[in-house]
Amino acid sequence: MNPTQPRPRLALIQTGGTIASKPDSSGDIQPSDAVNALLEGLPELRRFELEVFQPFNLPSPHITPVHMLELKVLIERLAPRFDGIVVTHGTDTLEETAFFLYLTVKSDVPIVVTGSMRHALEPSWDGPGNVWGAALTALNPKTRGRGVLVVFGGDVFDARTVTKTHTSLLHAFSGYPGPIGQVGVGADGTGVHFFAQPELRKVLEPRHVNSHVEILYAYAGWQGEGLLEAQGRSDGIVIAALGTGNLPPGAAEILSSARVPVVLTTRTHTGPILPIYGYAGGGKKLLEGGAIPASFISAHKARILLLVLLSKGCSRAEILEVFAQMGG
């Protein structure tokens, strides 16, 4: 780094998760002050003008859309002062928070989300390496304007497509059709190389996230159990359907009288919803009956998007248009 140039300004936002956890006196893994261990393990961060923020310190199963909105507001407040922002987060719901930020943050400042699969006292703790990779990515000039990214194990992912694919391995994240870049390349190990550009995004700006959306999971012989009850307490429903968006006929019959928006995703790991089959419960019939196809988006990300759109008061036609745009 040229000593005559100002140091890059980096905001590190800690939200909790395994990366901020260690065993308590009983041996239970709990959120802690592991941020100090993280910073001690990364003297390289002294290259940057670093400020640390911690709006909350929660395991990721405790994160709600209200926390995501709080994080969005904080990021937008900090963005004008920094060259890059790194968010550390528990891995269980990391992809949902990253996708929420992808949808809602109005800024071109690079935002990179990361975490760890091991806690601070394990010899294989991957937290420092992931944060270093995220910092390099967030401060790389080529990252600006790419929306929200996720960095894990040296891979750079688009927040729209990234997903956790393993419960315990260090390389627990992937994304279809793969990472859009890699960090740590080059002779000095500090380079970032991008293979692809994320799709252009339309920023959504909800003032609240009070809408309630549930996910139901289809299976062989499902007769729509829980569908009527979900309609009674939800503003919208997401169904992880079979294959390209098909349901057993009993479930499809109940769905035909749905009183709330219903988004159709697939329980298959990758692939789009397609209007192919015209039999009872086939995807073509379901879409003709008013179900909204989620394109390539997973069920839990479709829930985040539907929740944001409903919280904004969007009509069914507007919801359909936004989901169609997500298909690229």
Phi and psi restraints in degrees (value plus and minus 20) as a CYANA .aco file:
   2 ASN   PHI     -89.7   -49.7
   2 ASN   PSI      99.4   139.4
   3 PRO   PHI     -85.4   -45.4
   3 PRO   PSI     -37.7     2.3
   4 THR   PHI    -103.0   -63.0
   4 THR   PSI     -32.8     7.2
   5 GLN   PHI    -112.2   -72.2
   5 GLN   PSI     127.4   167.4
   6 PRO   PHI     -84.8   -44.8
   6 PRO   PSI     126.2   166.2
   7 ARG   PHI     -89.2   -49.2
   7 ARG   PSI     121.5   161.5
   8 PRO   PHI     -79.5   -39.5
   8 PRO   PSI     122.3   162.3
   9 ARG   PHI    -117.4   -77.4
   9 ARG   PSI     101.2   141.2
  10 LEU   PHI    -142.7  -102.7
  10 LEU   PSI     108.0   148.0
  11 ALA   PHI    -119.9   -79.9
  11 ALA   PSI     108.0   148.0
  12 LEU   PHI    -131.6   -91.6
  12 LEU   PSI      93.0   133.0
  13 ILE   PHI    -124.4   -84.4
  13 ILE   PSI      95.7   135.7
  14 GLN   PHI    -115.9   -75.9
  14 GLN   PSI     108.4   148.4
  15 THR   PHI    -138.3   -98.3
  15 THR   PSI     -22.3    17.7
  16 GLY   PHI      94.0   134.0
  16 GLY   PSI    -172.4  -132.4
  17 GLY   PHI      69.1   109.1
  17 GLY   PSI    -196.8  -156.8
  18 THR   PHI     -78.3   -38.3
  18 THR   PSI     -55.1   -15.1
  19 ILE   PHI     -83.5   -43.5
  19 ILE   PSI     -41.8    -1.8
  20 ALA   PHI    -132.0   -92.0
  20 ALA   PSI       5.4    45.4
  21 SER   PHI    -143.0  -103.0
  21 SER   PSI     139.9   179.9
  22 LYS   PHI    -180.7  -140.7
  22 LYS   PSI     146.0   186.0
  23 PRO   PHI     -86.5   -46.5
  23 PRO   PSI     121.2   161.2
  24 ASP   PHI    -107.2   -67.2
  24 ASP   PSI    -189.0  -149.0
  25 SER   PHI     -83.5   -43.5
  25 SER   PSI     -44.0    -4.0
  26 SER   PHI    -111.7   -71.7
  26 SER   PSI     -23.7    16.3
  27 GLY   PHI      73.4   113.4
  27 GLY   PSI     -23.5    16.5
  28 ASP   PHI     -95.4   -55.4
  28 ASP   PSI     117.9   157.9
  29 ILE   PHI     -98.4   -58.4
  29 ILE   PSI     101.1   141.1
  30 GLN   PHI    -156.1  -116.1
  30 GLN   PSI     133.4   173.4
  31 PRO   PHI     -77.6   -37.6
  31 PRO   PSI     122.7   162.7
  32 SER   PHI    -168.7  -128.7
  32 SER   PSI    -180.6  -140.6
  33 ASP   PHI    -115.5   -75.5
  33 ASP   PSI      13.1    53.1
  34 ALA   PHI     -82.3   -42.3
  34 ALA   PSI     -29.2    10.8
  35 VAL   PHI     -77.8   -37.8
  35 VAL   PSI     -55.2   -15.2
  36 ASN   PHI     -84.4   -44.4
  36 ASN   PSI     -63.1   -23.1
  37 ALA   PHI     -83.1   -43.1
  37 ALA   PSI     -56.8   -16.8
  38 LEU   PHI     -82.5   -42.5
  38 LEU   PSI     -66.2   -26.2
  39 LEU   PHI     -89.7   -49.7
  39 LEU   PSI     -56.2   -16.2
  40 GLU   PHI     -85.4   -45.4
  40 GLU   PSI     -52.2   -12.2
  41 GLY   PHI    -102.1   -62.1
  41 GLY   PSI     -22.7    17.3
  42 LEU   PHI    -148.9  -108.9
  42 LEU   PSI      46.4    86.4
  43 PRO   PHI     -81.4   -41.4
  43 PRO   PSI     -39.1     0.9
  44 GLU   PHI     -81.8   -41.8
  44 GLU   PSI     -43.0    -3.0
  45 LEU   PHI     -86.3   -46.3
  45 LEU   PSI     -33.5     6.5
  46 ARG   PHI     -87.6   -47.6
  46 ARG   PSI     -33.0     7.0
  47 ARG   PHI     -85.3   -45.3
  47 ARG   PSI     -41.9    -1.9
  48 PHE   PHI    -129.8   -89.8
  48 PHE   PSI     139.5   179.5
  49 GLU   PHI    -104.2   -64.2
  49 GLU   PSI      78.5   118.5
  50 LEU   PHI    -124.6   -84.6
  50 LEU   PSI     115.3   155.3
  51 GLU   PHI    -148.3  -108.3
  51 GLU   PSI     119.3   159.3
  52 VAL   PHI    -131.1   -91.1
  52 VAL   PSI     116.1   156.1
  53 PHE   PHI    -149.7  -109.7
  53 PHE   PSI     126.8   166.8
  54 GLN   PHI    -161.0  -121.0
  54 GLN   PSI      67.3   107.3
  55 PRO   PHI     -86.7   -46.7
  55 PRO   PSI     -48.6    -8.6
  56 PHE   PHI    -181.1  -141.1
  56 PHE   PSI     145.1   185.1
  57 ASN   PHI    -155.0  -115.0
  57 ASN   PSI      67.5   107.5
  58 LEU   PHI    -150.2  -110.2
  58 LEU   PSI     125.7   165.7
  59 PRO   PHI     -85.0   -45.0
  59 PRO   PSI     126.3   166.3
  60 SER   PHI     -84.3   -44.3
  60 SER   PSI     -45.3    -5.3
  61 PRO   PHI     -84.9   -44.9
  61 PRO   PSI     -33.5     6.5
  62 HIS   PHI    -110.4   -70.4
  62 HIS   PSI     -28.6    11.4
  63 ILE   PHI     -91.8   -51.8
  63 ILE   PSI     115.4   155.4
  64 THR   PHI    -141.5  -101.5
  64 THR   PSI     148.7   188.7
  65 PRO   PHI     -78.2   -38.2
  65 PRO   PSI     -47.0    -7.0
  66 VAL   PHI     -84.0   -44.0
  66 VAL   PSI     -61.5   -21.5
  67 HIS   PHI     -84.0   -44.0
  67 HIS   PSI     -59.2   -19.2
  68 MET   PHI     -82.0   -42.0
  68 MET   PSI     -60.8   -20.8
  69 LEU   PHI     -86.9   -46.9
  69 LEU   PSI     -59.5   -19.5
  70 GLU   PHI     -80.4   -40.4
  70 GLU   PSI     -60.0   -20.0
  71 LEU   PHI     -87.1   -47.1
  71 LEU   PSI     -61.7   -21.7
  72 LYS   PHI     -78.2   -38.2
  72 LYS   PSI     -65.2   -25.2
  73 VAL   PHI     -83.4   -43.4
  73 VAL   PSI     -62.4   -22.4
  74 LEU   PHI     -82.9   -42.9
  74 LEU   PSI     -64.4   -24.4
  75 ILE   PHI     -81.5   -41.5
  75 ILE   PSI     -64.0   -24.0
  76 GLU   PHI     -86.9   -46.9
  76 GLU   PSI     -50.3   -10.3
  77 ARG   PHI     -91.4   -51.4
  77 ARG   PSI     -56.4   -16.4
  78 LEU   PHI    -102.9   -62.9
  78 LEU   PSI     -49.0    -9.0
  79 ALA   PHI     -71.1   -31.1
  79 ALA   PSI     -62.3   -22.3
  80 PRO   PHI     -84.5   -44.5
  80 PRO   PSI     -38.7     1.3
  81 ARG   PHI    -115.8   -75.8
  81 ARG   PSI     -28.2    11.8
  82 PHE   PHI    -149.2  -109.2
  82 PHE   PSI     136.4   176.4
  83 ASP   PHI    -107.9   -67.9
  83 ASP   PSI     -40.4    -0.4
  84 GLY   PHI    -182.2  -142.2
  84 GLY   PSI     135.0   175.0
  85 ILE   PHI    -151.3  -111.3
  85 ILE   PSI     109.5   149.5
  86 VAL   PHI    -133.2   -93.2
  86 VAL   PSI     111.5   151.5
  87 VAL   PHI    -134.5   -94.5
  87 VAL   PSI     103.6   143.6
  88 THR   PHI    -118.1   -78.1
  88 THR   PSI     122.1   162.1
  89 HIS   PHI    -174.7  -134.7
  89 HIS   PSI     129.3   169.3
  90 GLY   PHI     -82.0   -42.0
  90 GLY   PSI     128.7   168.7
  91 THR   PHI     -99.8   -59.8
  91 THR   PSI     -41.7    -1.7
  92 ASP   PHI     -81.9   -41.9
  92 ASP   PSI     -58.3   -18.3
  93 THR   PHI    -142.0  -102.0
  93 THR   PSI      -2.4    37.6
  94 LEU   PHI     -75.9   -35.9
  94 LEU   PSI     -63.7   -23.7
  95 GLU   PHI     -86.5   -46.5
  95 GLU   PSI     -49.4    -9.4
  96 GLU   PHI     -92.3   -52.3
  96 GLU   PSI     -63.5   -23.5
  97 THR   PHI     -83.9   -43.9
  97 THR   PSI     -63.3   -23.3
  98 ALA   PHI     -80.2   -40.2
  98 ALA   PSI     -61.1   -21.1
  99 PHE   PHI     -88.1   -48.1
  99 PHE   PSI     -59.7   -19.7
 100 PHE   PHI     -79.2   -39.2
 100 PHE   PSI     -65.4   -25.4
 101 LEU   PHI     -85.6   -45.6
 101 LEU   PSI     -58.4   -18.4
 102 TYR   PHI     -76.9   -36.9
 102 TYR   PSI     -59.9   -19.9
 103 LEU   PHI     -95.9   -55.9
 103 LEU   PSI     -51.6   -11.6
 104 THR   PHI    -137.7   -97.7
 104 THR   PSI     -41.0    -1.0
 105 VAL   PHI     -98.3   -58.3
 105 VAL   PSI     107.9   147.9
 106 LYS   PHI    -122.6   -82.6
 106 LYS   PSI      67.8   107.8
 107 SER   PHI    -189.2  -149.2
 107 SER   PSI     128.1   168.1
 108 ASP   PHI    -113.4   -73.4
 108 ASP   PSI     -24.7    15.3
 109 VAL   PHI     -85.6   -45.6
 109 VAL   PSI     111.9   151.9
 110 PRO   PHI     -79.6   -39.6
 110 PRO   PSI     112.9   152.9
 111 ILE   PHI    -144.3  -104.3
 111 ILE   PSI     101.0   141.0
 112 VAL   PHI    -145.4  -105.4
 112 VAL   PSI     107.1   147.1
 113 VAL   PHI    -125.0   -85.0
 113 VAL   PSI     118.3   158.3
 114 THR   PHI    -170.0  -130.0
 114 THR   PSI     159.3   199.3
 115 GLY   PHI    -188.7  -148.7
 115 GLY   PSI    -176.2  -136.2
 116 SER   PHI    -169.5  -129.5
 116 SER   PSI     135.8   175.8
 117 MET   PHI    -117.1   -77.1
 117 MET   PSI     -32.6     7.4
 118 ARG   PHI    -141.0  -101.0
 118 ARG   PSI     130.9   170.9
 119 HIS   PHI    -108.1   -68.1
 119 HIS   PSI     153.9   193.9
 120 ALA   PHI     -86.0   -46.0
 120 ALA   PSI     -42.4    -2.4
 121 LEU   PHI    -117.5   -77.5
 121 LEU   PSI     -18.2    21.8
 122 GLU   PHI    -104.7   -64.7
 122 GLU   PSI     120.8   160.8
 123 PRO   PHI     -83.4   -43.4
 123 PRO   PSI     -42.1    -2.1
 124 SER   PHI    -117.6   -77.6
 124 SER   PSI       2.6    42.6
 125 TRP   PHI     -74.8   -34.8
 125 TRP   PSI     101.5   141.5
 126 ASP   PHI    -118.7   -78.7
 126 ASP   PSI     -16.8    23.2
 127 GLY   PHI     -79.6   -39.6
 127 GLY   PSI     -73.1   -33.1
 128 PRO   PHI     -78.4   -38.4
 128 PRO   PSI     -62.7   -22.7
 129 GLY   PHI     -84.1   -44.1
 129 GLY   PSI     -60.1   -20.1
 130 ASN   PHI     -88.2   -48.2
 130 ASN   PSI     -59.8   -19.8
 131 VAL   PHI     -87.2   -47.2
 131 VAL   PSI     -59.3   -19.3
 132 TRP   PHI     -82.3   -42.3
 132 TRP   PSI     -64.7   -24.7
 133 GLY   PHI     -82.8   -42.8
 133 GLY   PSI     -59.0   -19.0
 134 ALA   PHI     -86.6   -46.6
 134 ALA   PSI     -59.9   -19.9
 135 ALA   PHI     -84.5   -44.5
 135 ALA   PSI     -64.9   -24.9
 136 LEU   PHI     -80.1   -40.1
 136 LEU   PSI     -60.2   -20.2
 137 THR   PHI     -88.5   -48.5
 137 THR   PSI     -64.3   -24.3
 138 ALA   PHI     -84.3   -44.3
 138 ALA   PSI     -50.2   -10.2
 139 LEU   PHI    -118.8   -78.8
 139 LEU   PSI     -16.7    23.3
 140 ASN   PHI     -99.8   -59.8
 140 ASN   PSI     110.3   150.3
 141 PRO   PHI     -77.8   -37.8
 141 PRO   PSI     -48.4    -8.4
 142 LYS   PHI     -92.9   -52.9
 142 LYS   PSI     -30.6     9.4
 143 THR   PHI    -104.7   -64.7
 143 THR   PSI     -44.4    -4.4
 144 ARG   PHI     -78.1   -38.1
 144 ARG   PSI     114.5   154.5
 145 GLY   PHI      64.4   104.4
 145 GLY   PSI     -16.7    23.3
 146 ARG   PHI    -110.7   -70.7
 146 ARG   PSI     -13.8    26.2
 147 GLY   PHI      59.2    99.2
 147 GLY   PSI    -176.2  -136.2
 148 VAL   PHI    -110.6   -70.6
 148 VAL   PSI     112.3   152.3
 149 LEU   PHI    -139.6   -99.6
 149 LEU   PSI     141.0   181.0
 150 VAL   PHI    -141.4  -101.4
 150 VAL   PSI     110.5   150.5
 151 VAL   PHI    -136.7   -96.7
 151 VAL   PSI     107.0   147.0
 152 PHE   PHI    -172.0  -132.0
 152 PHE   PSI     107.6   147.6
 153 GLY   PHI      39.1    79.1
 153 GLY   PSI      10.1    50.1
 154 GLY   PHI      67.4   107.4
 154 GLY   PSI     -27.7    12.3
 155 ASP   PHI    -116.5   -76.5
 155 ASP   PSI     126.2   166.2
 156 VAL   PHI    -131.3   -91.3
 156 VAL   PSI     105.3   145.3
 157 PHE   PHI    -139.8   -99.8
 157 PHE   PSI     129.6   169.6
 158 ASP   PHI     -94.0   -54.0
 158 ASP   PSI     110.4   150.4
 159 ALA   PHI     -81.6   -41.6
 159 ALA   PSI     -42.0    -2.0
 160 ARG   PHI     -91.3   -51.3
 160 ARG   PSI     -51.8   -11.8
 161 THR   PHI    -134.8   -94.8
 161 THR   PSI     -30.3     9.7
 162 VAL   PHI     -88.5   -48.5
 162 VAL   PSI     126.4   166.4
 163 THR   PHI    -172.1  -132.1
 163 THR   PSI     131.3   171.3
 164 LYS   PHI    -101.1   -61.1
 164 LYS   PSI     103.3   143.3
 165 THR   PHI    -134.2   -94.2
 165 THR   PSI     -22.5    17.5
 166 HIS   PHI    -165.9  -125.9
 166 HIS   PSI     124.6   164.6
 167 THR   PHI     -97.2   -57.2
 167 THR   PSI     -42.2    -2.2
 168 SER   PHI    -161.3  -121.3
 168 SER   PSI     -36.7     3.3
 169 LEU   PHI     -88.9   -48.9
 169 LEU   PSI     133.5   173.5
 170 LEU   PHI     -83.6   -43.6
 170 LEU   PSI     -58.0   -18.0
 171 HIS   PHI    -112.3   -72.3
 171 HIS   PSI      50.8    90.8
 172 ALA   PHI    -108.6   -68.6
 172 ALA   PSI     -29.1    10.9
 173 PHE   PHI    -131.9   -91.9
 173 PHE   PSI     126.3   166.3
 174 SER   PHI    -168.2  -128.2
 174 SER   PSI     159.7   199.7
 175 GLY   PHI    -184.7  -144.7
 175 GLY   PSI     118.7   158.7
 176 TYR   PHI    -104.5   -64.5
 176 TYR   PSI     110.6   150.6
 177 PRO   PHI    -107.7   -67.7
 177 PRO   PSI     -13.4    26.6
 178 GLY   PHI     131.9   171.9
 178 GLY   PSI    -195.8  -155.8
 179 PRO   PHI     -84.8   -44.8
 179 PRO   PSI     131.9   171.9
 180 ILE   PHI    -116.9   -76.9
 180 ILE   PSI     -18.9    21.1
 181 GLY   PHI    -194.2  -154.2
 181 GLY   PSI     154.9   194.9
 182 GLN   PHI    -158.4  -118.4
 182 GLN   PSI     127.1   167.1
 183 VAL   PHI    -135.7   -95.7
 183 VAL   PSI     129.5   169.5
 184 GLY   PHI      73.6   113.6
 184 GLY   PSI      -7.1    32.9
 185 VAL   PHI    -108.8   -68.8
 185 VAL   PSI     142.7   182.7
 186 GLY   PHI      81.1   121.1
 186 GLY   PSI     146.9   186.9
 187 ALA   PHI     -83.0   -43.0
 187 ALA   PSI     -54.1   -14.1
 188 ASP   PHI    -117.3   -77.3
 188 ASP   PSI     -17.3    22.7
 189 GLY   PHI      51.2    91.2
 189 GLY   PSI      -2.2    37.8
 190 THR   PHI    -138.5   -98.5
 190 THR   PSI     -11.0    29.0
 191 GLY   PHI    -106.1   -66.1
 191 GLY   PSI     138.9   178.9
 192 VAL   PHI    -146.7  -106.7
 192 VAL   PSI     107.4   147.4
 193 HIS   PHI    -141.8  -101.8
 193 HIS   PSI     105.9   145.9
 194 PHE   PHI    -121.2   -81.2
 194 PHE   PSI     118.2   158.2
 195 PHE   PHI    -116.8   -76.8
 195 PHE   PSI     -44.2    -4.2
 196 ALA   PHI    -172.4  -132.4
 196 ALA   PSI     141.6   181.6
 197 GLN   PHI    -125.6   -85.6
 197 GLN   PSI     108.4   148.4
 198 PRO   PHI     -79.6   -39.6
 198 PRO   PSI     135.3   175.3
 199 GLU   PHI     -81.9   -41.9
 199 GLU   PSI     127.9   167.9
 200 LEU   PHI     -81.1   -41.1
 200 LEU   PSI     121.1   161.1
 201 ARG   PHI    -137.2   -97.2
 201 ARG   PSI     130.0   170.0
 202 LYS   PHI    -121.6   -81.6
 202 LYS   PSI      97.6   137.6
 203 VAL   PHI     -95.3   -55.3
 203 VAL   PSI     109.7   149.7
 204 LEU   PHI    -124.6   -84.6
 204 LEU   PSI     118.0   158.0
 205 GLU   PHI    -146.4  -106.4
 205 GLU   PSI      60.2   100.2
 206 PRO   PHI     -94.2   -54.2
 206 PRO   PSI     122.2   162.2
 207 ARG   PHI    -104.5   -64.5
 207 ARG   PSI     -39.4     0.6
 208 HIS   PHI    -170.6  -130.6
 208 HIS   PSI     152.1   192.1
 209 VAL   PHI    -153.4  -113.4
 209 VAL   PSI      32.7    72.7
 210 ASN   PHI    -105.7   -65.7
 210 ASN   PSI     -29.1    10.9
 211 SER   PHI     -90.0   -50.0
 211 SER   PSI     134.4   174.4
 212 HIS   PHI    -138.5   -98.5
 212 HIS   PSI     103.0   143.0
 213 VAL   PHI    -148.0  -108.0
 213 VAL   PSI     113.6   153.6
 214 GLU   PHI    -134.0   -94.0
 214 GLU   PSI     137.1   177.1
 215 ILE   PHI    -134.7   -94.7
 215 ILE   PSI     111.2   151.2
 216 LEU   PHI    -137.3   -97.3
 216 LEU   PSI     127.5   167.5
 217 TYR   PHI    -137.0   -97.0
 217 TYR   PSI     102.5   142.5
 218 ALA   PHI    -102.0   -62.0
 218 ALA   PSI     132.0   172.0
 219 TYR   PHI    -174.5  -134.5
 219 TYR   PSI     147.1   187.1
 220 ALA   PHI     -79.7   -39.7
 220 ALA   PSI     104.2   144.2
 221 GLY   PHI      67.6   107.6
 221 GLY   PSI     -16.7    23.3
 222 TRP   PHI     -84.0   -44.0
 222 TRP   PSI     108.1   148.1
 223 GLN   PHI    -125.2   -85.2
 223 GLN   PSI      -2.7    37.3
 224 GLY   PHI      68.9   108.9
 224 GLY   PSI      -3.2    36.8
 225 GLU   PHI     -75.4   -35.4
 225 GLU   PSI     110.5   150.5
 226 GLY   PHI      70.8   110.8
 226 GLY   PSI     -32.8     7.2
 227 LEU   PHI     -90.5   -50.5
 227 LEU   PSI     -65.3   -25.3
 228 LEU   PHI     -84.4   -44.4
 228 LEU   PSI     -61.6   -21.6
 229 GLU   PHI     -84.2   -44.2
 229 GLU   PSI     -60.8   -20.8
 230 ALA   PHI     -83.6   -43.6
 230 ALA   PSI     -57.8   -17.8
 231 GLN   PHI     -81.5   -41.5
 231 GLN   PSI     -53.9   -13.9
 232 GLY   PHI     -93.9   -53.9
 232 GLY   PSI     -40.4    -0.4
 233 ARG   PHI    -142.2  -102.2
 233 ARG   PSI     -16.0    24.0
 234 SER   PHI    -141.6  -101.6
 234 SER   PSI     136.5   176.5
 235 ASP   PHI    -110.4   -70.4
 235 ASP   PSI     -36.1     3.9
 236 GLY   PHI    -186.3  -146.3
 236 GLY   PSI     140.7   180.7
 237 ILE   PHI    -152.8  -112.8
 237 ILE   PSI     120.4   160.4
 238 VAL   PHI    -134.7   -94.7
 238 VAL   PSI     112.4   152.4
 239 ILE   PHI    -135.7   -95.7
 239 ILE   PSI     103.8   143.8
 240 ALA   PHI    -103.2   -63.2
 240 ALA   PSI      75.0   115.0
 241 ALA   PHI    -106.7   -66.7
 241 ALA   PSI    -199.4  -159.4
 242 LEU   PHI    -107.8   -67.8
 242 LEU   PSI     122.1   162.1
 243 GLY   PHI      33.2    73.2
 243 GLY   PSI    -147.3  -107.3
 244 THR   PHI    -104.1   -64.1
 244 THR   PSI      -7.6    32.4
 245 GLY   PHI      96.8   136.8
 245 GLY   PSI      29.2    69.2
 246 ASN   PHI    -137.9   -97.9
 246 ASN   PSI     135.4   175.4
 247 LEU   PHI    -155.7  -115.7
 247 LEU   PSI     133.9   173.9
 248 PRO   PHI     -79.7   -39.7
 248 PRO   PSI     131.2   171.2
 249 PRO   PHI     -81.3   -41.3
 249 PRO   PSI     -54.3   -14.3
 250 GLY   PHI     -83.8   -43.8
 250 GLY   PSI     -62.4   -22.4
 251 ALA   PHI     -87.2   -47.2
 251 ALA   PSI     -59.5   -19.5
 252 ALA   PHI     -83.1   -43.1
 252 ALA   PSI     -55.8   -15.8
 253 GLU   PHI     -84.9   -44.9
 253 GLU   PSI     -62.2   -22.2
 254 ILE   PHI     -86.3   -46.3
 254 ILE   PSI     -60.2   -20.2
 255 LEU   PHI     -82.6   -42.6
 255 LEU   PSI     -50.0   -10.0
 256 SER   PHI     -81.2   -41.2
 256 SER   PSI     -40.6    -0.6
 257 SER   PHI    -129.8   -89.8
 257 SER   PSI       3.1    43.1
 258 ALA   PHI     -80.8   -40.8
 258 ALA   PSI     117.5   157.5
 259 ARG   PHI    -120.3   -80.3
 259 ARG   PSI     -22.0    18.0
 260 VAL   PHI    -148.1  -108.1
 260 VAL   PSI     140.1   180.1
 261 PRO   PHI     -78.9   -38.9
 261 PRO   PSI     115.6   155.6
 262 VAL   PHI    -141.8  -101.8
 262 VAL   PSI     101.7   141.7
 263 VAL   PHI    -122.8   -82.8
 263 VAL   PSI     112.3   152.3
 264 LEU   PHI    -122.1   -82.1
 264 LEU   PSI      99.3   139.3
 265 THR   PHI    -138.2   -98.2
 265 THR   PSI    -195.6  -155.6
 266 THR   PHI    -139.1   -99.1
 266 THR   PSI     123.2   163.2
 267 ARG   PHI     -98.7   -58.7
 267 ARG   PSI     -29.9    10.1
 268 THR   PHI     -88.2   -48.2
 268 THR   PSI     127.1   167.1
 269 HIS   PHI     -84.4   -44.4
 269 HIS   PSI     -57.3   -17.3
 270 THR   PHI    -159.4  -119.4
 270 THR   PSI     138.5   178.5
 271 GLY   PHI      96.5   136.5
 271 GLY   PSI     139.5   179.5
 272 PRO   PHI    -112.6   -72.6
 272 PRO   PSI     146.7   186.7
 273 ILE   PHI    -103.9   -63.9
 273 ILE   PSI     108.6   148.6
 274 LEU   PHI    -153.2  -113.2
 274 LEU   PSI     121.0   161.0
 275 PRO   PHI    -103.1   -63.1
 275 PRO   PSI      53.6    93.6
 276 ILE   PHI    -119.1   -79.1
 276 ILE   PSI     -71.9   -31.9
 277 TYR   PHI    -115.6   -75.6
 277 TYR   PSI     113.1   153.1
 278 GLY   PHI    -123.0   -83.0
 278 GLY   PSI     -12.3    27.7
 279 TYR   PHI     -95.7   -55.7
 279 TYR   PSI     149.9   189.9
 280 ALA   PHI     -79.1   -39.1
 280 ALA   PSI      99.9   139.9
 281 GLY   PHI      71.7   111.7
 281 GLY   PSI     -27.4    12.6
 282 GLY   PHI     -88.8   -48.8
 282 GLY   PSI     133.4   173.4
 283 GLY   PHI     -78.2   -38.2
 283 GLY   PSI     -56.2   -16.2
 284 LYS   PHI     -81.2   -41.2
 284 LYS   PSI     -64.4   -24.4
 285 LYS   PHI     -86.7   -46.7
 285 LYS   PSI     -59.7   -19.7
 286 LEU   PHI     -85.2   -45.2
 286 LEU   PSI     -61.9   -21.9
 287 LEU   PHI     -90.3   -50.3
 287 LEU   PSI     -57.5   -17.5
 288 GLU   PHI     -83.6   -43.6
 288 GLU   PSI     -49.3    -9.3
 289 GLY   PHI    -103.4   -63.4
 289 GLY   PSI     -21.7    18.3
 290 GLY   PHI      96.6   136.6
 290 GLY   PSI     -25.8    14.2
 291 ALA   PHI     -85.1   -45.1
 291 ALA   PSI     126.4   166.4
 292 ILE   PHI    -121.6   -81.6
 292 ILE   PSI      99.0   139.0
 293 PRO   PHI     -94.2   -54.2
 293 PRO   PSI     119.1   159.1
 294 ALA   PHI    -112.2   -72.2
 294 ALA   PSI     -13.4    26.6
 295 SER   PHI      38.8    78.8
 295 SER   PSI    -145.5  -105.5
 296 PHE   PHI    -114.0   -74.0
 296 PHE   PSI     -19.2    20.8
 297 ILE   PHI     -97.8   -57.8
 297 ILE   PSI     117.9   157.9
 298 SER   PHI     -89.6   -49.6
 298 SER   PSI     146.2   186.2
 299 ALA   PHI     -80.5   -40.5
 299 ALA   PSI     -65.5   -25.5
 300 HIS   PHI     -92.7   -52.7
 300 HIS   PSI     -48.6    -8.6
 301 LYS   PHI     -97.5   -57.5
 301 LYS   PSI     -54.5   -14.5
 302 ALA   PHI     -81.6   -41.6
 302 ALA   PSI     -56.2   -16.2
 303 ARG   PHI     -82.1   -42.1
 303 ARG   PSI     -63.9   -23.9
 304 ILE   PHI     -81.5   -41.5
 304 ILE   PSI     -65.6   -25.6
 305 LEU   PHI     -85.0   -45.0
 305 LEU   PSI     -64.9   -24.9
 306 LEU   PHI     -83.8   -43.8
 306 LEU   PSI     -59.7   -19.7
 307 LEU   PHI     -80.8   -40.8
 307 LEU   PSI     -64.0   -24.0
 308 VAL   PHI     -84.0   -44.0
 308 VAL   PSI     -65.0   -25.0
 309 LEU   PHI     -86.2   -46.2
 309 LEU   PSI     -61.5   -21.5
 310 LEU   PHI     -86.1   -46.1
 310 LEU   PSI     -57.7   -17.7
 311 SER   PHI     -85.1   -45.1
 311 SER   PSI     -46.8    -6.8
 312 LYS   PHI    -102.7   -62.7
 312 LYS   PSI     -26.4    13.6
 313 GLY   PHI      60.3   100.3
 313 GLY   PSI       4.4    44.4
 314 CYS   PHI     -89.0   -49.0
 314 CYS   PSI     126.3   166.3
 315 SER   PHI     -98.8   -58.8
 315 SER   PSI     149.8   189.8
 316 ARG   PHI     -79.8   -39.8
 316 ARG   PSI     -60.2   -20.2
 317 ALA   PHI     -82.8   -42.8
 317 ALA   PSI     -60.1   -20.1
 318 GLU   PHI     -87.9   -47.9
 318 GLU   PSI     -59.4   -19.4
 319 ILE   PHI     -83.0   -43.0
 319 ILE   PSI     -64.4   -24.4
 320 LEU   PHI     -79.8   -39.8
 320 LEU   PSI     -62.0   -22.0
 321 GLU   PHI     -84.5   -44.5
 321 GLU   PSI     -63.6   -23.6
 322 VAL   PHI     -86.9   -46.9
 322 VAL   PSI     -62.6   -22.6
 323 PHE   PHI     -83.9   -43.9
 323 PHE   PSI     -55.8   -15.8
 324 ALA   PHI     -84.5   -44.5
 324 ALA   PSI     -57.7   -17.7
 325 GLN   PHI     -85.8   -45.8
 325 GLN   PSI     -47.9    -7.9
 326 MET   PHI     -87.6   -47.6
 326 MET   PSI     -34.4     5.6
 327 GLY   PHI     -98.4   -58.4
 327 GLY   PSI     -25.0    15.0
